[in-house]
Amino acid sequence: MADDDLTGVAVVVVSYGDPAILLDNPLLLDPGVDVVVVDNWSTAASRAAARDLAARHGWDLVEPATNLGFGAGVDRGVDRAARTGHDVALVVNPDAALPRADAATLVRRVRARPAVLAAPRVVRPDGSPWFAGASLDLRTGRTANRPAPPGVPWLTGACLCVRLDAWQARGGFDERYFLYWEDVELSYRWVRSGGTLELVDEATCVHQVGGTQGGGRAKSRAYYYYNCRNRLLFAATHLDRRGRLRWAVRAPAYAWRVLMRGGRRQLLRPGPTLVAAARGTGAGLLELVRTFTRAAQPLG
């Protein structure tokens, strides 16, 4: 096999809204690369545009009838890749560009080490680092954009490479997350099931951060809602009673930090953003309450 041979590899991309952003990724336009595009439903016009691009570029288009969210969309794309005879999936955000040589570096790594979930370094268009490893502090529920003991490591879902047998053995993304934290949860579960996470320094991906949601510093309401909700969903799924209580107590402070990622100017008209963060926090706390209720039920 040649060093840059991507035979048996499927590049899986989840698209939502205008699919024209996919044209900014040279890997998707390479005629020697198999591409699976999952077009989460947004509008009839976007679906028609996705069909046109898929026909022109030879992409395998998966057409869900609804917006499945990121994690479930990736799962559908990986399933299609497996059914069409591929052994490796390269998951790439629609606003992330990965050169072919860097893709091949990731593929060689996972083929050599079957239980590895691999990710490249991710940089912004100006070359500044965006992702070079991250960690989650299980005591506080806070994430850090660096490996930081005693935190547990996780890899960003912006670009991941994996053998399909390893992915399917672990069930892929937890589809309850819809958006955000699904990569943290997968990374945590991957390691607990005996797999290994690897940040491949020799590979670099360029990420147009926020390209799927448009410009501007303020975040979307979905960003605030799902970041607040899914942190607590993680706690409800993976932590013991004491850990769940610690994360619940810190939920308001965490929600405020999430809001501040969108800058203070948005607080001049705070209604939509505050409501989204409050609703997400409330939904996550409800998930925690359900775990305590289930634990309190008598057996038999």
N, C-alpha and C positions, 0 to 999 in steps of 0.2 A: 504494500500500500504506500502510495506516495505521501510525502509529508503533509501536503495540502489536500489530500483526498477526503472529501466529506461524503463519500458513498455510505448509504445506510443512516445518514443523519437527517433529521427533519427539524427545520427551524420553525418554531411555533410562536405565533404572534396573536395576541388578543387585541382586536380593534373595536373601537366604539366611537360613533360619530363619523366625521369626515375621514375616509380612509386615505386621502391624499398624503397624509403624514408618512405613510408607509414608503412612499417614493423617495424619502430622504435617507433610507437605509440601503446602501449599496449591496449588502449581503442578500437582501430580498430580491434584488434585480439581477443577481448572478444566475445565468442559465444553468450552471452546474450545481445549483443548490436546490434541494426540495424544500418547499415552503408550505406550511399549513397555516392559514389565516382563519381565526374564529371571529366572525363578525357579530358581536353582541348587538342585539336589535336596538336601534335608536329611532330611525325614520325610514320610510320607504325610499327616499332619495339616497340616503347613505347606503342602504342595502343594494340598490341598483348600481351605485358607484363601485361598491366592493365587488360585485359580480363582474362589472366591466374590467376592473383592474386584474381580477383573478384570471379572467379569460385571456387578457393580453399578455400576462406574465407567467401563465402556467401554474398559478397557485392552486392548491387544494383548499377550497373554501368550505368551511363549516358554518351553517346558517341557523343558529338558535332562534326560536320564535320569540324569545324574551331577552332581556339583559341579564345574563347569568352572574355578572360580576367577574372580577379578575381570576380568582382561584378556580372557580368552576369552569370558566372559559379555557384556562390552561389545561385543566383535566380533560375537557372534551378534545382539545387539540392533540394532547399526548395520546389519548385513546385512538384518534384517527391515525396518528403516526404509527402506532403499534399495529393496527389493522392493515396498514399498507406496507408492512415489512421492514420498517426501520428499527434499529436497535439503540439509537441514541437520540435524545431530544435536546435541542438548544432553545431555551425559552428566552425571548427577547422582547422588551417593551417596544411598543410602536414608535416611541420617541427616543430609542436607544440605537446607536449604530455600532456594529461590531465588525471590524475588518475580517476578511476571510482567513488570513493567517492566524489571527488571534482566536477565531472560532476553531481552527484546526488544533491549536495548542490546547484548548479546553477539551476537545474531543479525545485527543491522545491521552490526556490525564485520566478521564473517566473510563476509557477502555482498558487502561493499564491497572486501574484500581476500581473494581466494580461497585464497591459500596460507597464511593465518593459522590457527594453533591458539590459541584465546583462552581465558582463564580470568578469573574475577572475583577481587576481594579476598575472602578468606574470614575470617570472624570467629567467635568462640565465642558462645554464647547471651548472655553478659554484655557483649558488644561488644568484648572484647579481641581483638587480631589473632591469627589462627592461621596465615594464609598471605598474604604480600604479596610473593611472589617468592622464589626459592631458587636455589642454585647447587651445582655439583658440582666439587670440586677433582680434576682428573684425575691429579695427582701423587700424592695420598694416598688417594683413594677416599672422602673425607669429604664429607658434604653439609652445607650451611649454610642456615638459614631466612632468607636474605637474598641478594640479588645481591652476590657478593663476588669481585672479580677476584683471581687469574686464573681463577676457576671458570667453568664453562659453565652457562648458565641452564637451569632446567627448571620445568614447571608441574605442580601437583598434579592427580591424577586425580579428586579429590573433586568437581570441577565443570569441565567442558571444553565448549567449543562449536567446531564444525568443519563445514565443507562436506563432504558425503559424497564428492564426487569427489576432493577432496584426501586424505581419509582412506583411501579405497580405493587411491589411487595409491601410498600409502606402506605399505599392508598392515596398518594398525591396530596394536593392541598385539601384542607378541611373547608368544604364549601359553605359552611355557616358564616364565614368571615366576610364574604362579598368583596370588600376592599380593605386593605391595610391590616397589618399584623398577621396576614396569612403566611408570609415568609418567615416571620419570627416563630410562629407555631410549627411550621414544617421543619425548620432547622432544629428546634428543640426536640421534636418527636423523632427526627432522623437520627440524632445522636443517641437518644434513649433506646432506639431499636438496634443499635450496634453499628450504625453508619458513621461516616466521617465527613466533616465539612472542610473544604479547602478553598482558600483564597489564592488564586493563581496570579502571582505578581507579573508573570511574563505576558499576560494577556490584558488588554485594555479596551474598555467599552466607553463610548462617548454618549452621555445622556443629556438630552435637552430637557432638563428638569421641569416638570409641569407642562410639557408640550401637549399633552392630551387634554388639558383643561384650559388652555389659553394663557396669555401673559398676565402680568400683574402680580403683586406680592401677596395679596389676600388669598386665602385658600377657599375651596368650595365648601358648601354646607356638608356635602358627603364626606369631605376630609375630616371635618370636626366631629361629625356624628360617629363615623366608623372607627376613628382612632380612639375616641373615648369609650365607645361600646366594646370594641374588640379587645382592648386591654383587659377588661373585666371578664369577657368571655374566655380569654386565655386562663385567667385565674380560676374561673369556675371549672375549667376542664382539667387543669394540671396541678393545682396547688392543694395543700391540705387545709384544714379548717383555719388554722392560725394564719397561714399565708393569705387566704382569701380575705380574712378580716383586716389584715394589714393593708392590702391593696385597696379595699373598700374605703378605709379611713382616709387614704391618700388620694381618692378619686377626684375631689374638687380641685386640689392643688395641681393634679396632673391635667385636668381639663383646662385650667388657666394657662399652663405651659403650652398646651396644644394651640390654644387661641393665640398666644403671643407669637407663634410661628408665622402668623399672617400679618404681624405688625400692629402697632397701636392705632394707626390711622383708621382702620376698619371700625374701631370702637366709637368713632364719631356717629356711626349709625349701627349700633351693636345688636339690634333686634335679631336678625336672621342668624348671625354667627353664635350669639349666646344661646339662642333657642336650640340650635343644632347640637352644640356641645352639651347642653343640659339634657336634651332628649337622649343623646348617645350615652351619657353617664347613667341616666335613669334606666335605660334598657339593659345596660351592663349590670347594674346593681340588681335588677330583677333576675338576671341569670344567676347571680350569686345567691339570692334569696331562695331560688328554686333548689340549689344544691343543699342548703341547710334544711329545707323542708323535706327533701327526699331522705336526708340522713336521719331526720327525726322520726320517720315513719316506722312503726313497729313491724318486725318480721313475722310472716306467717299469720 
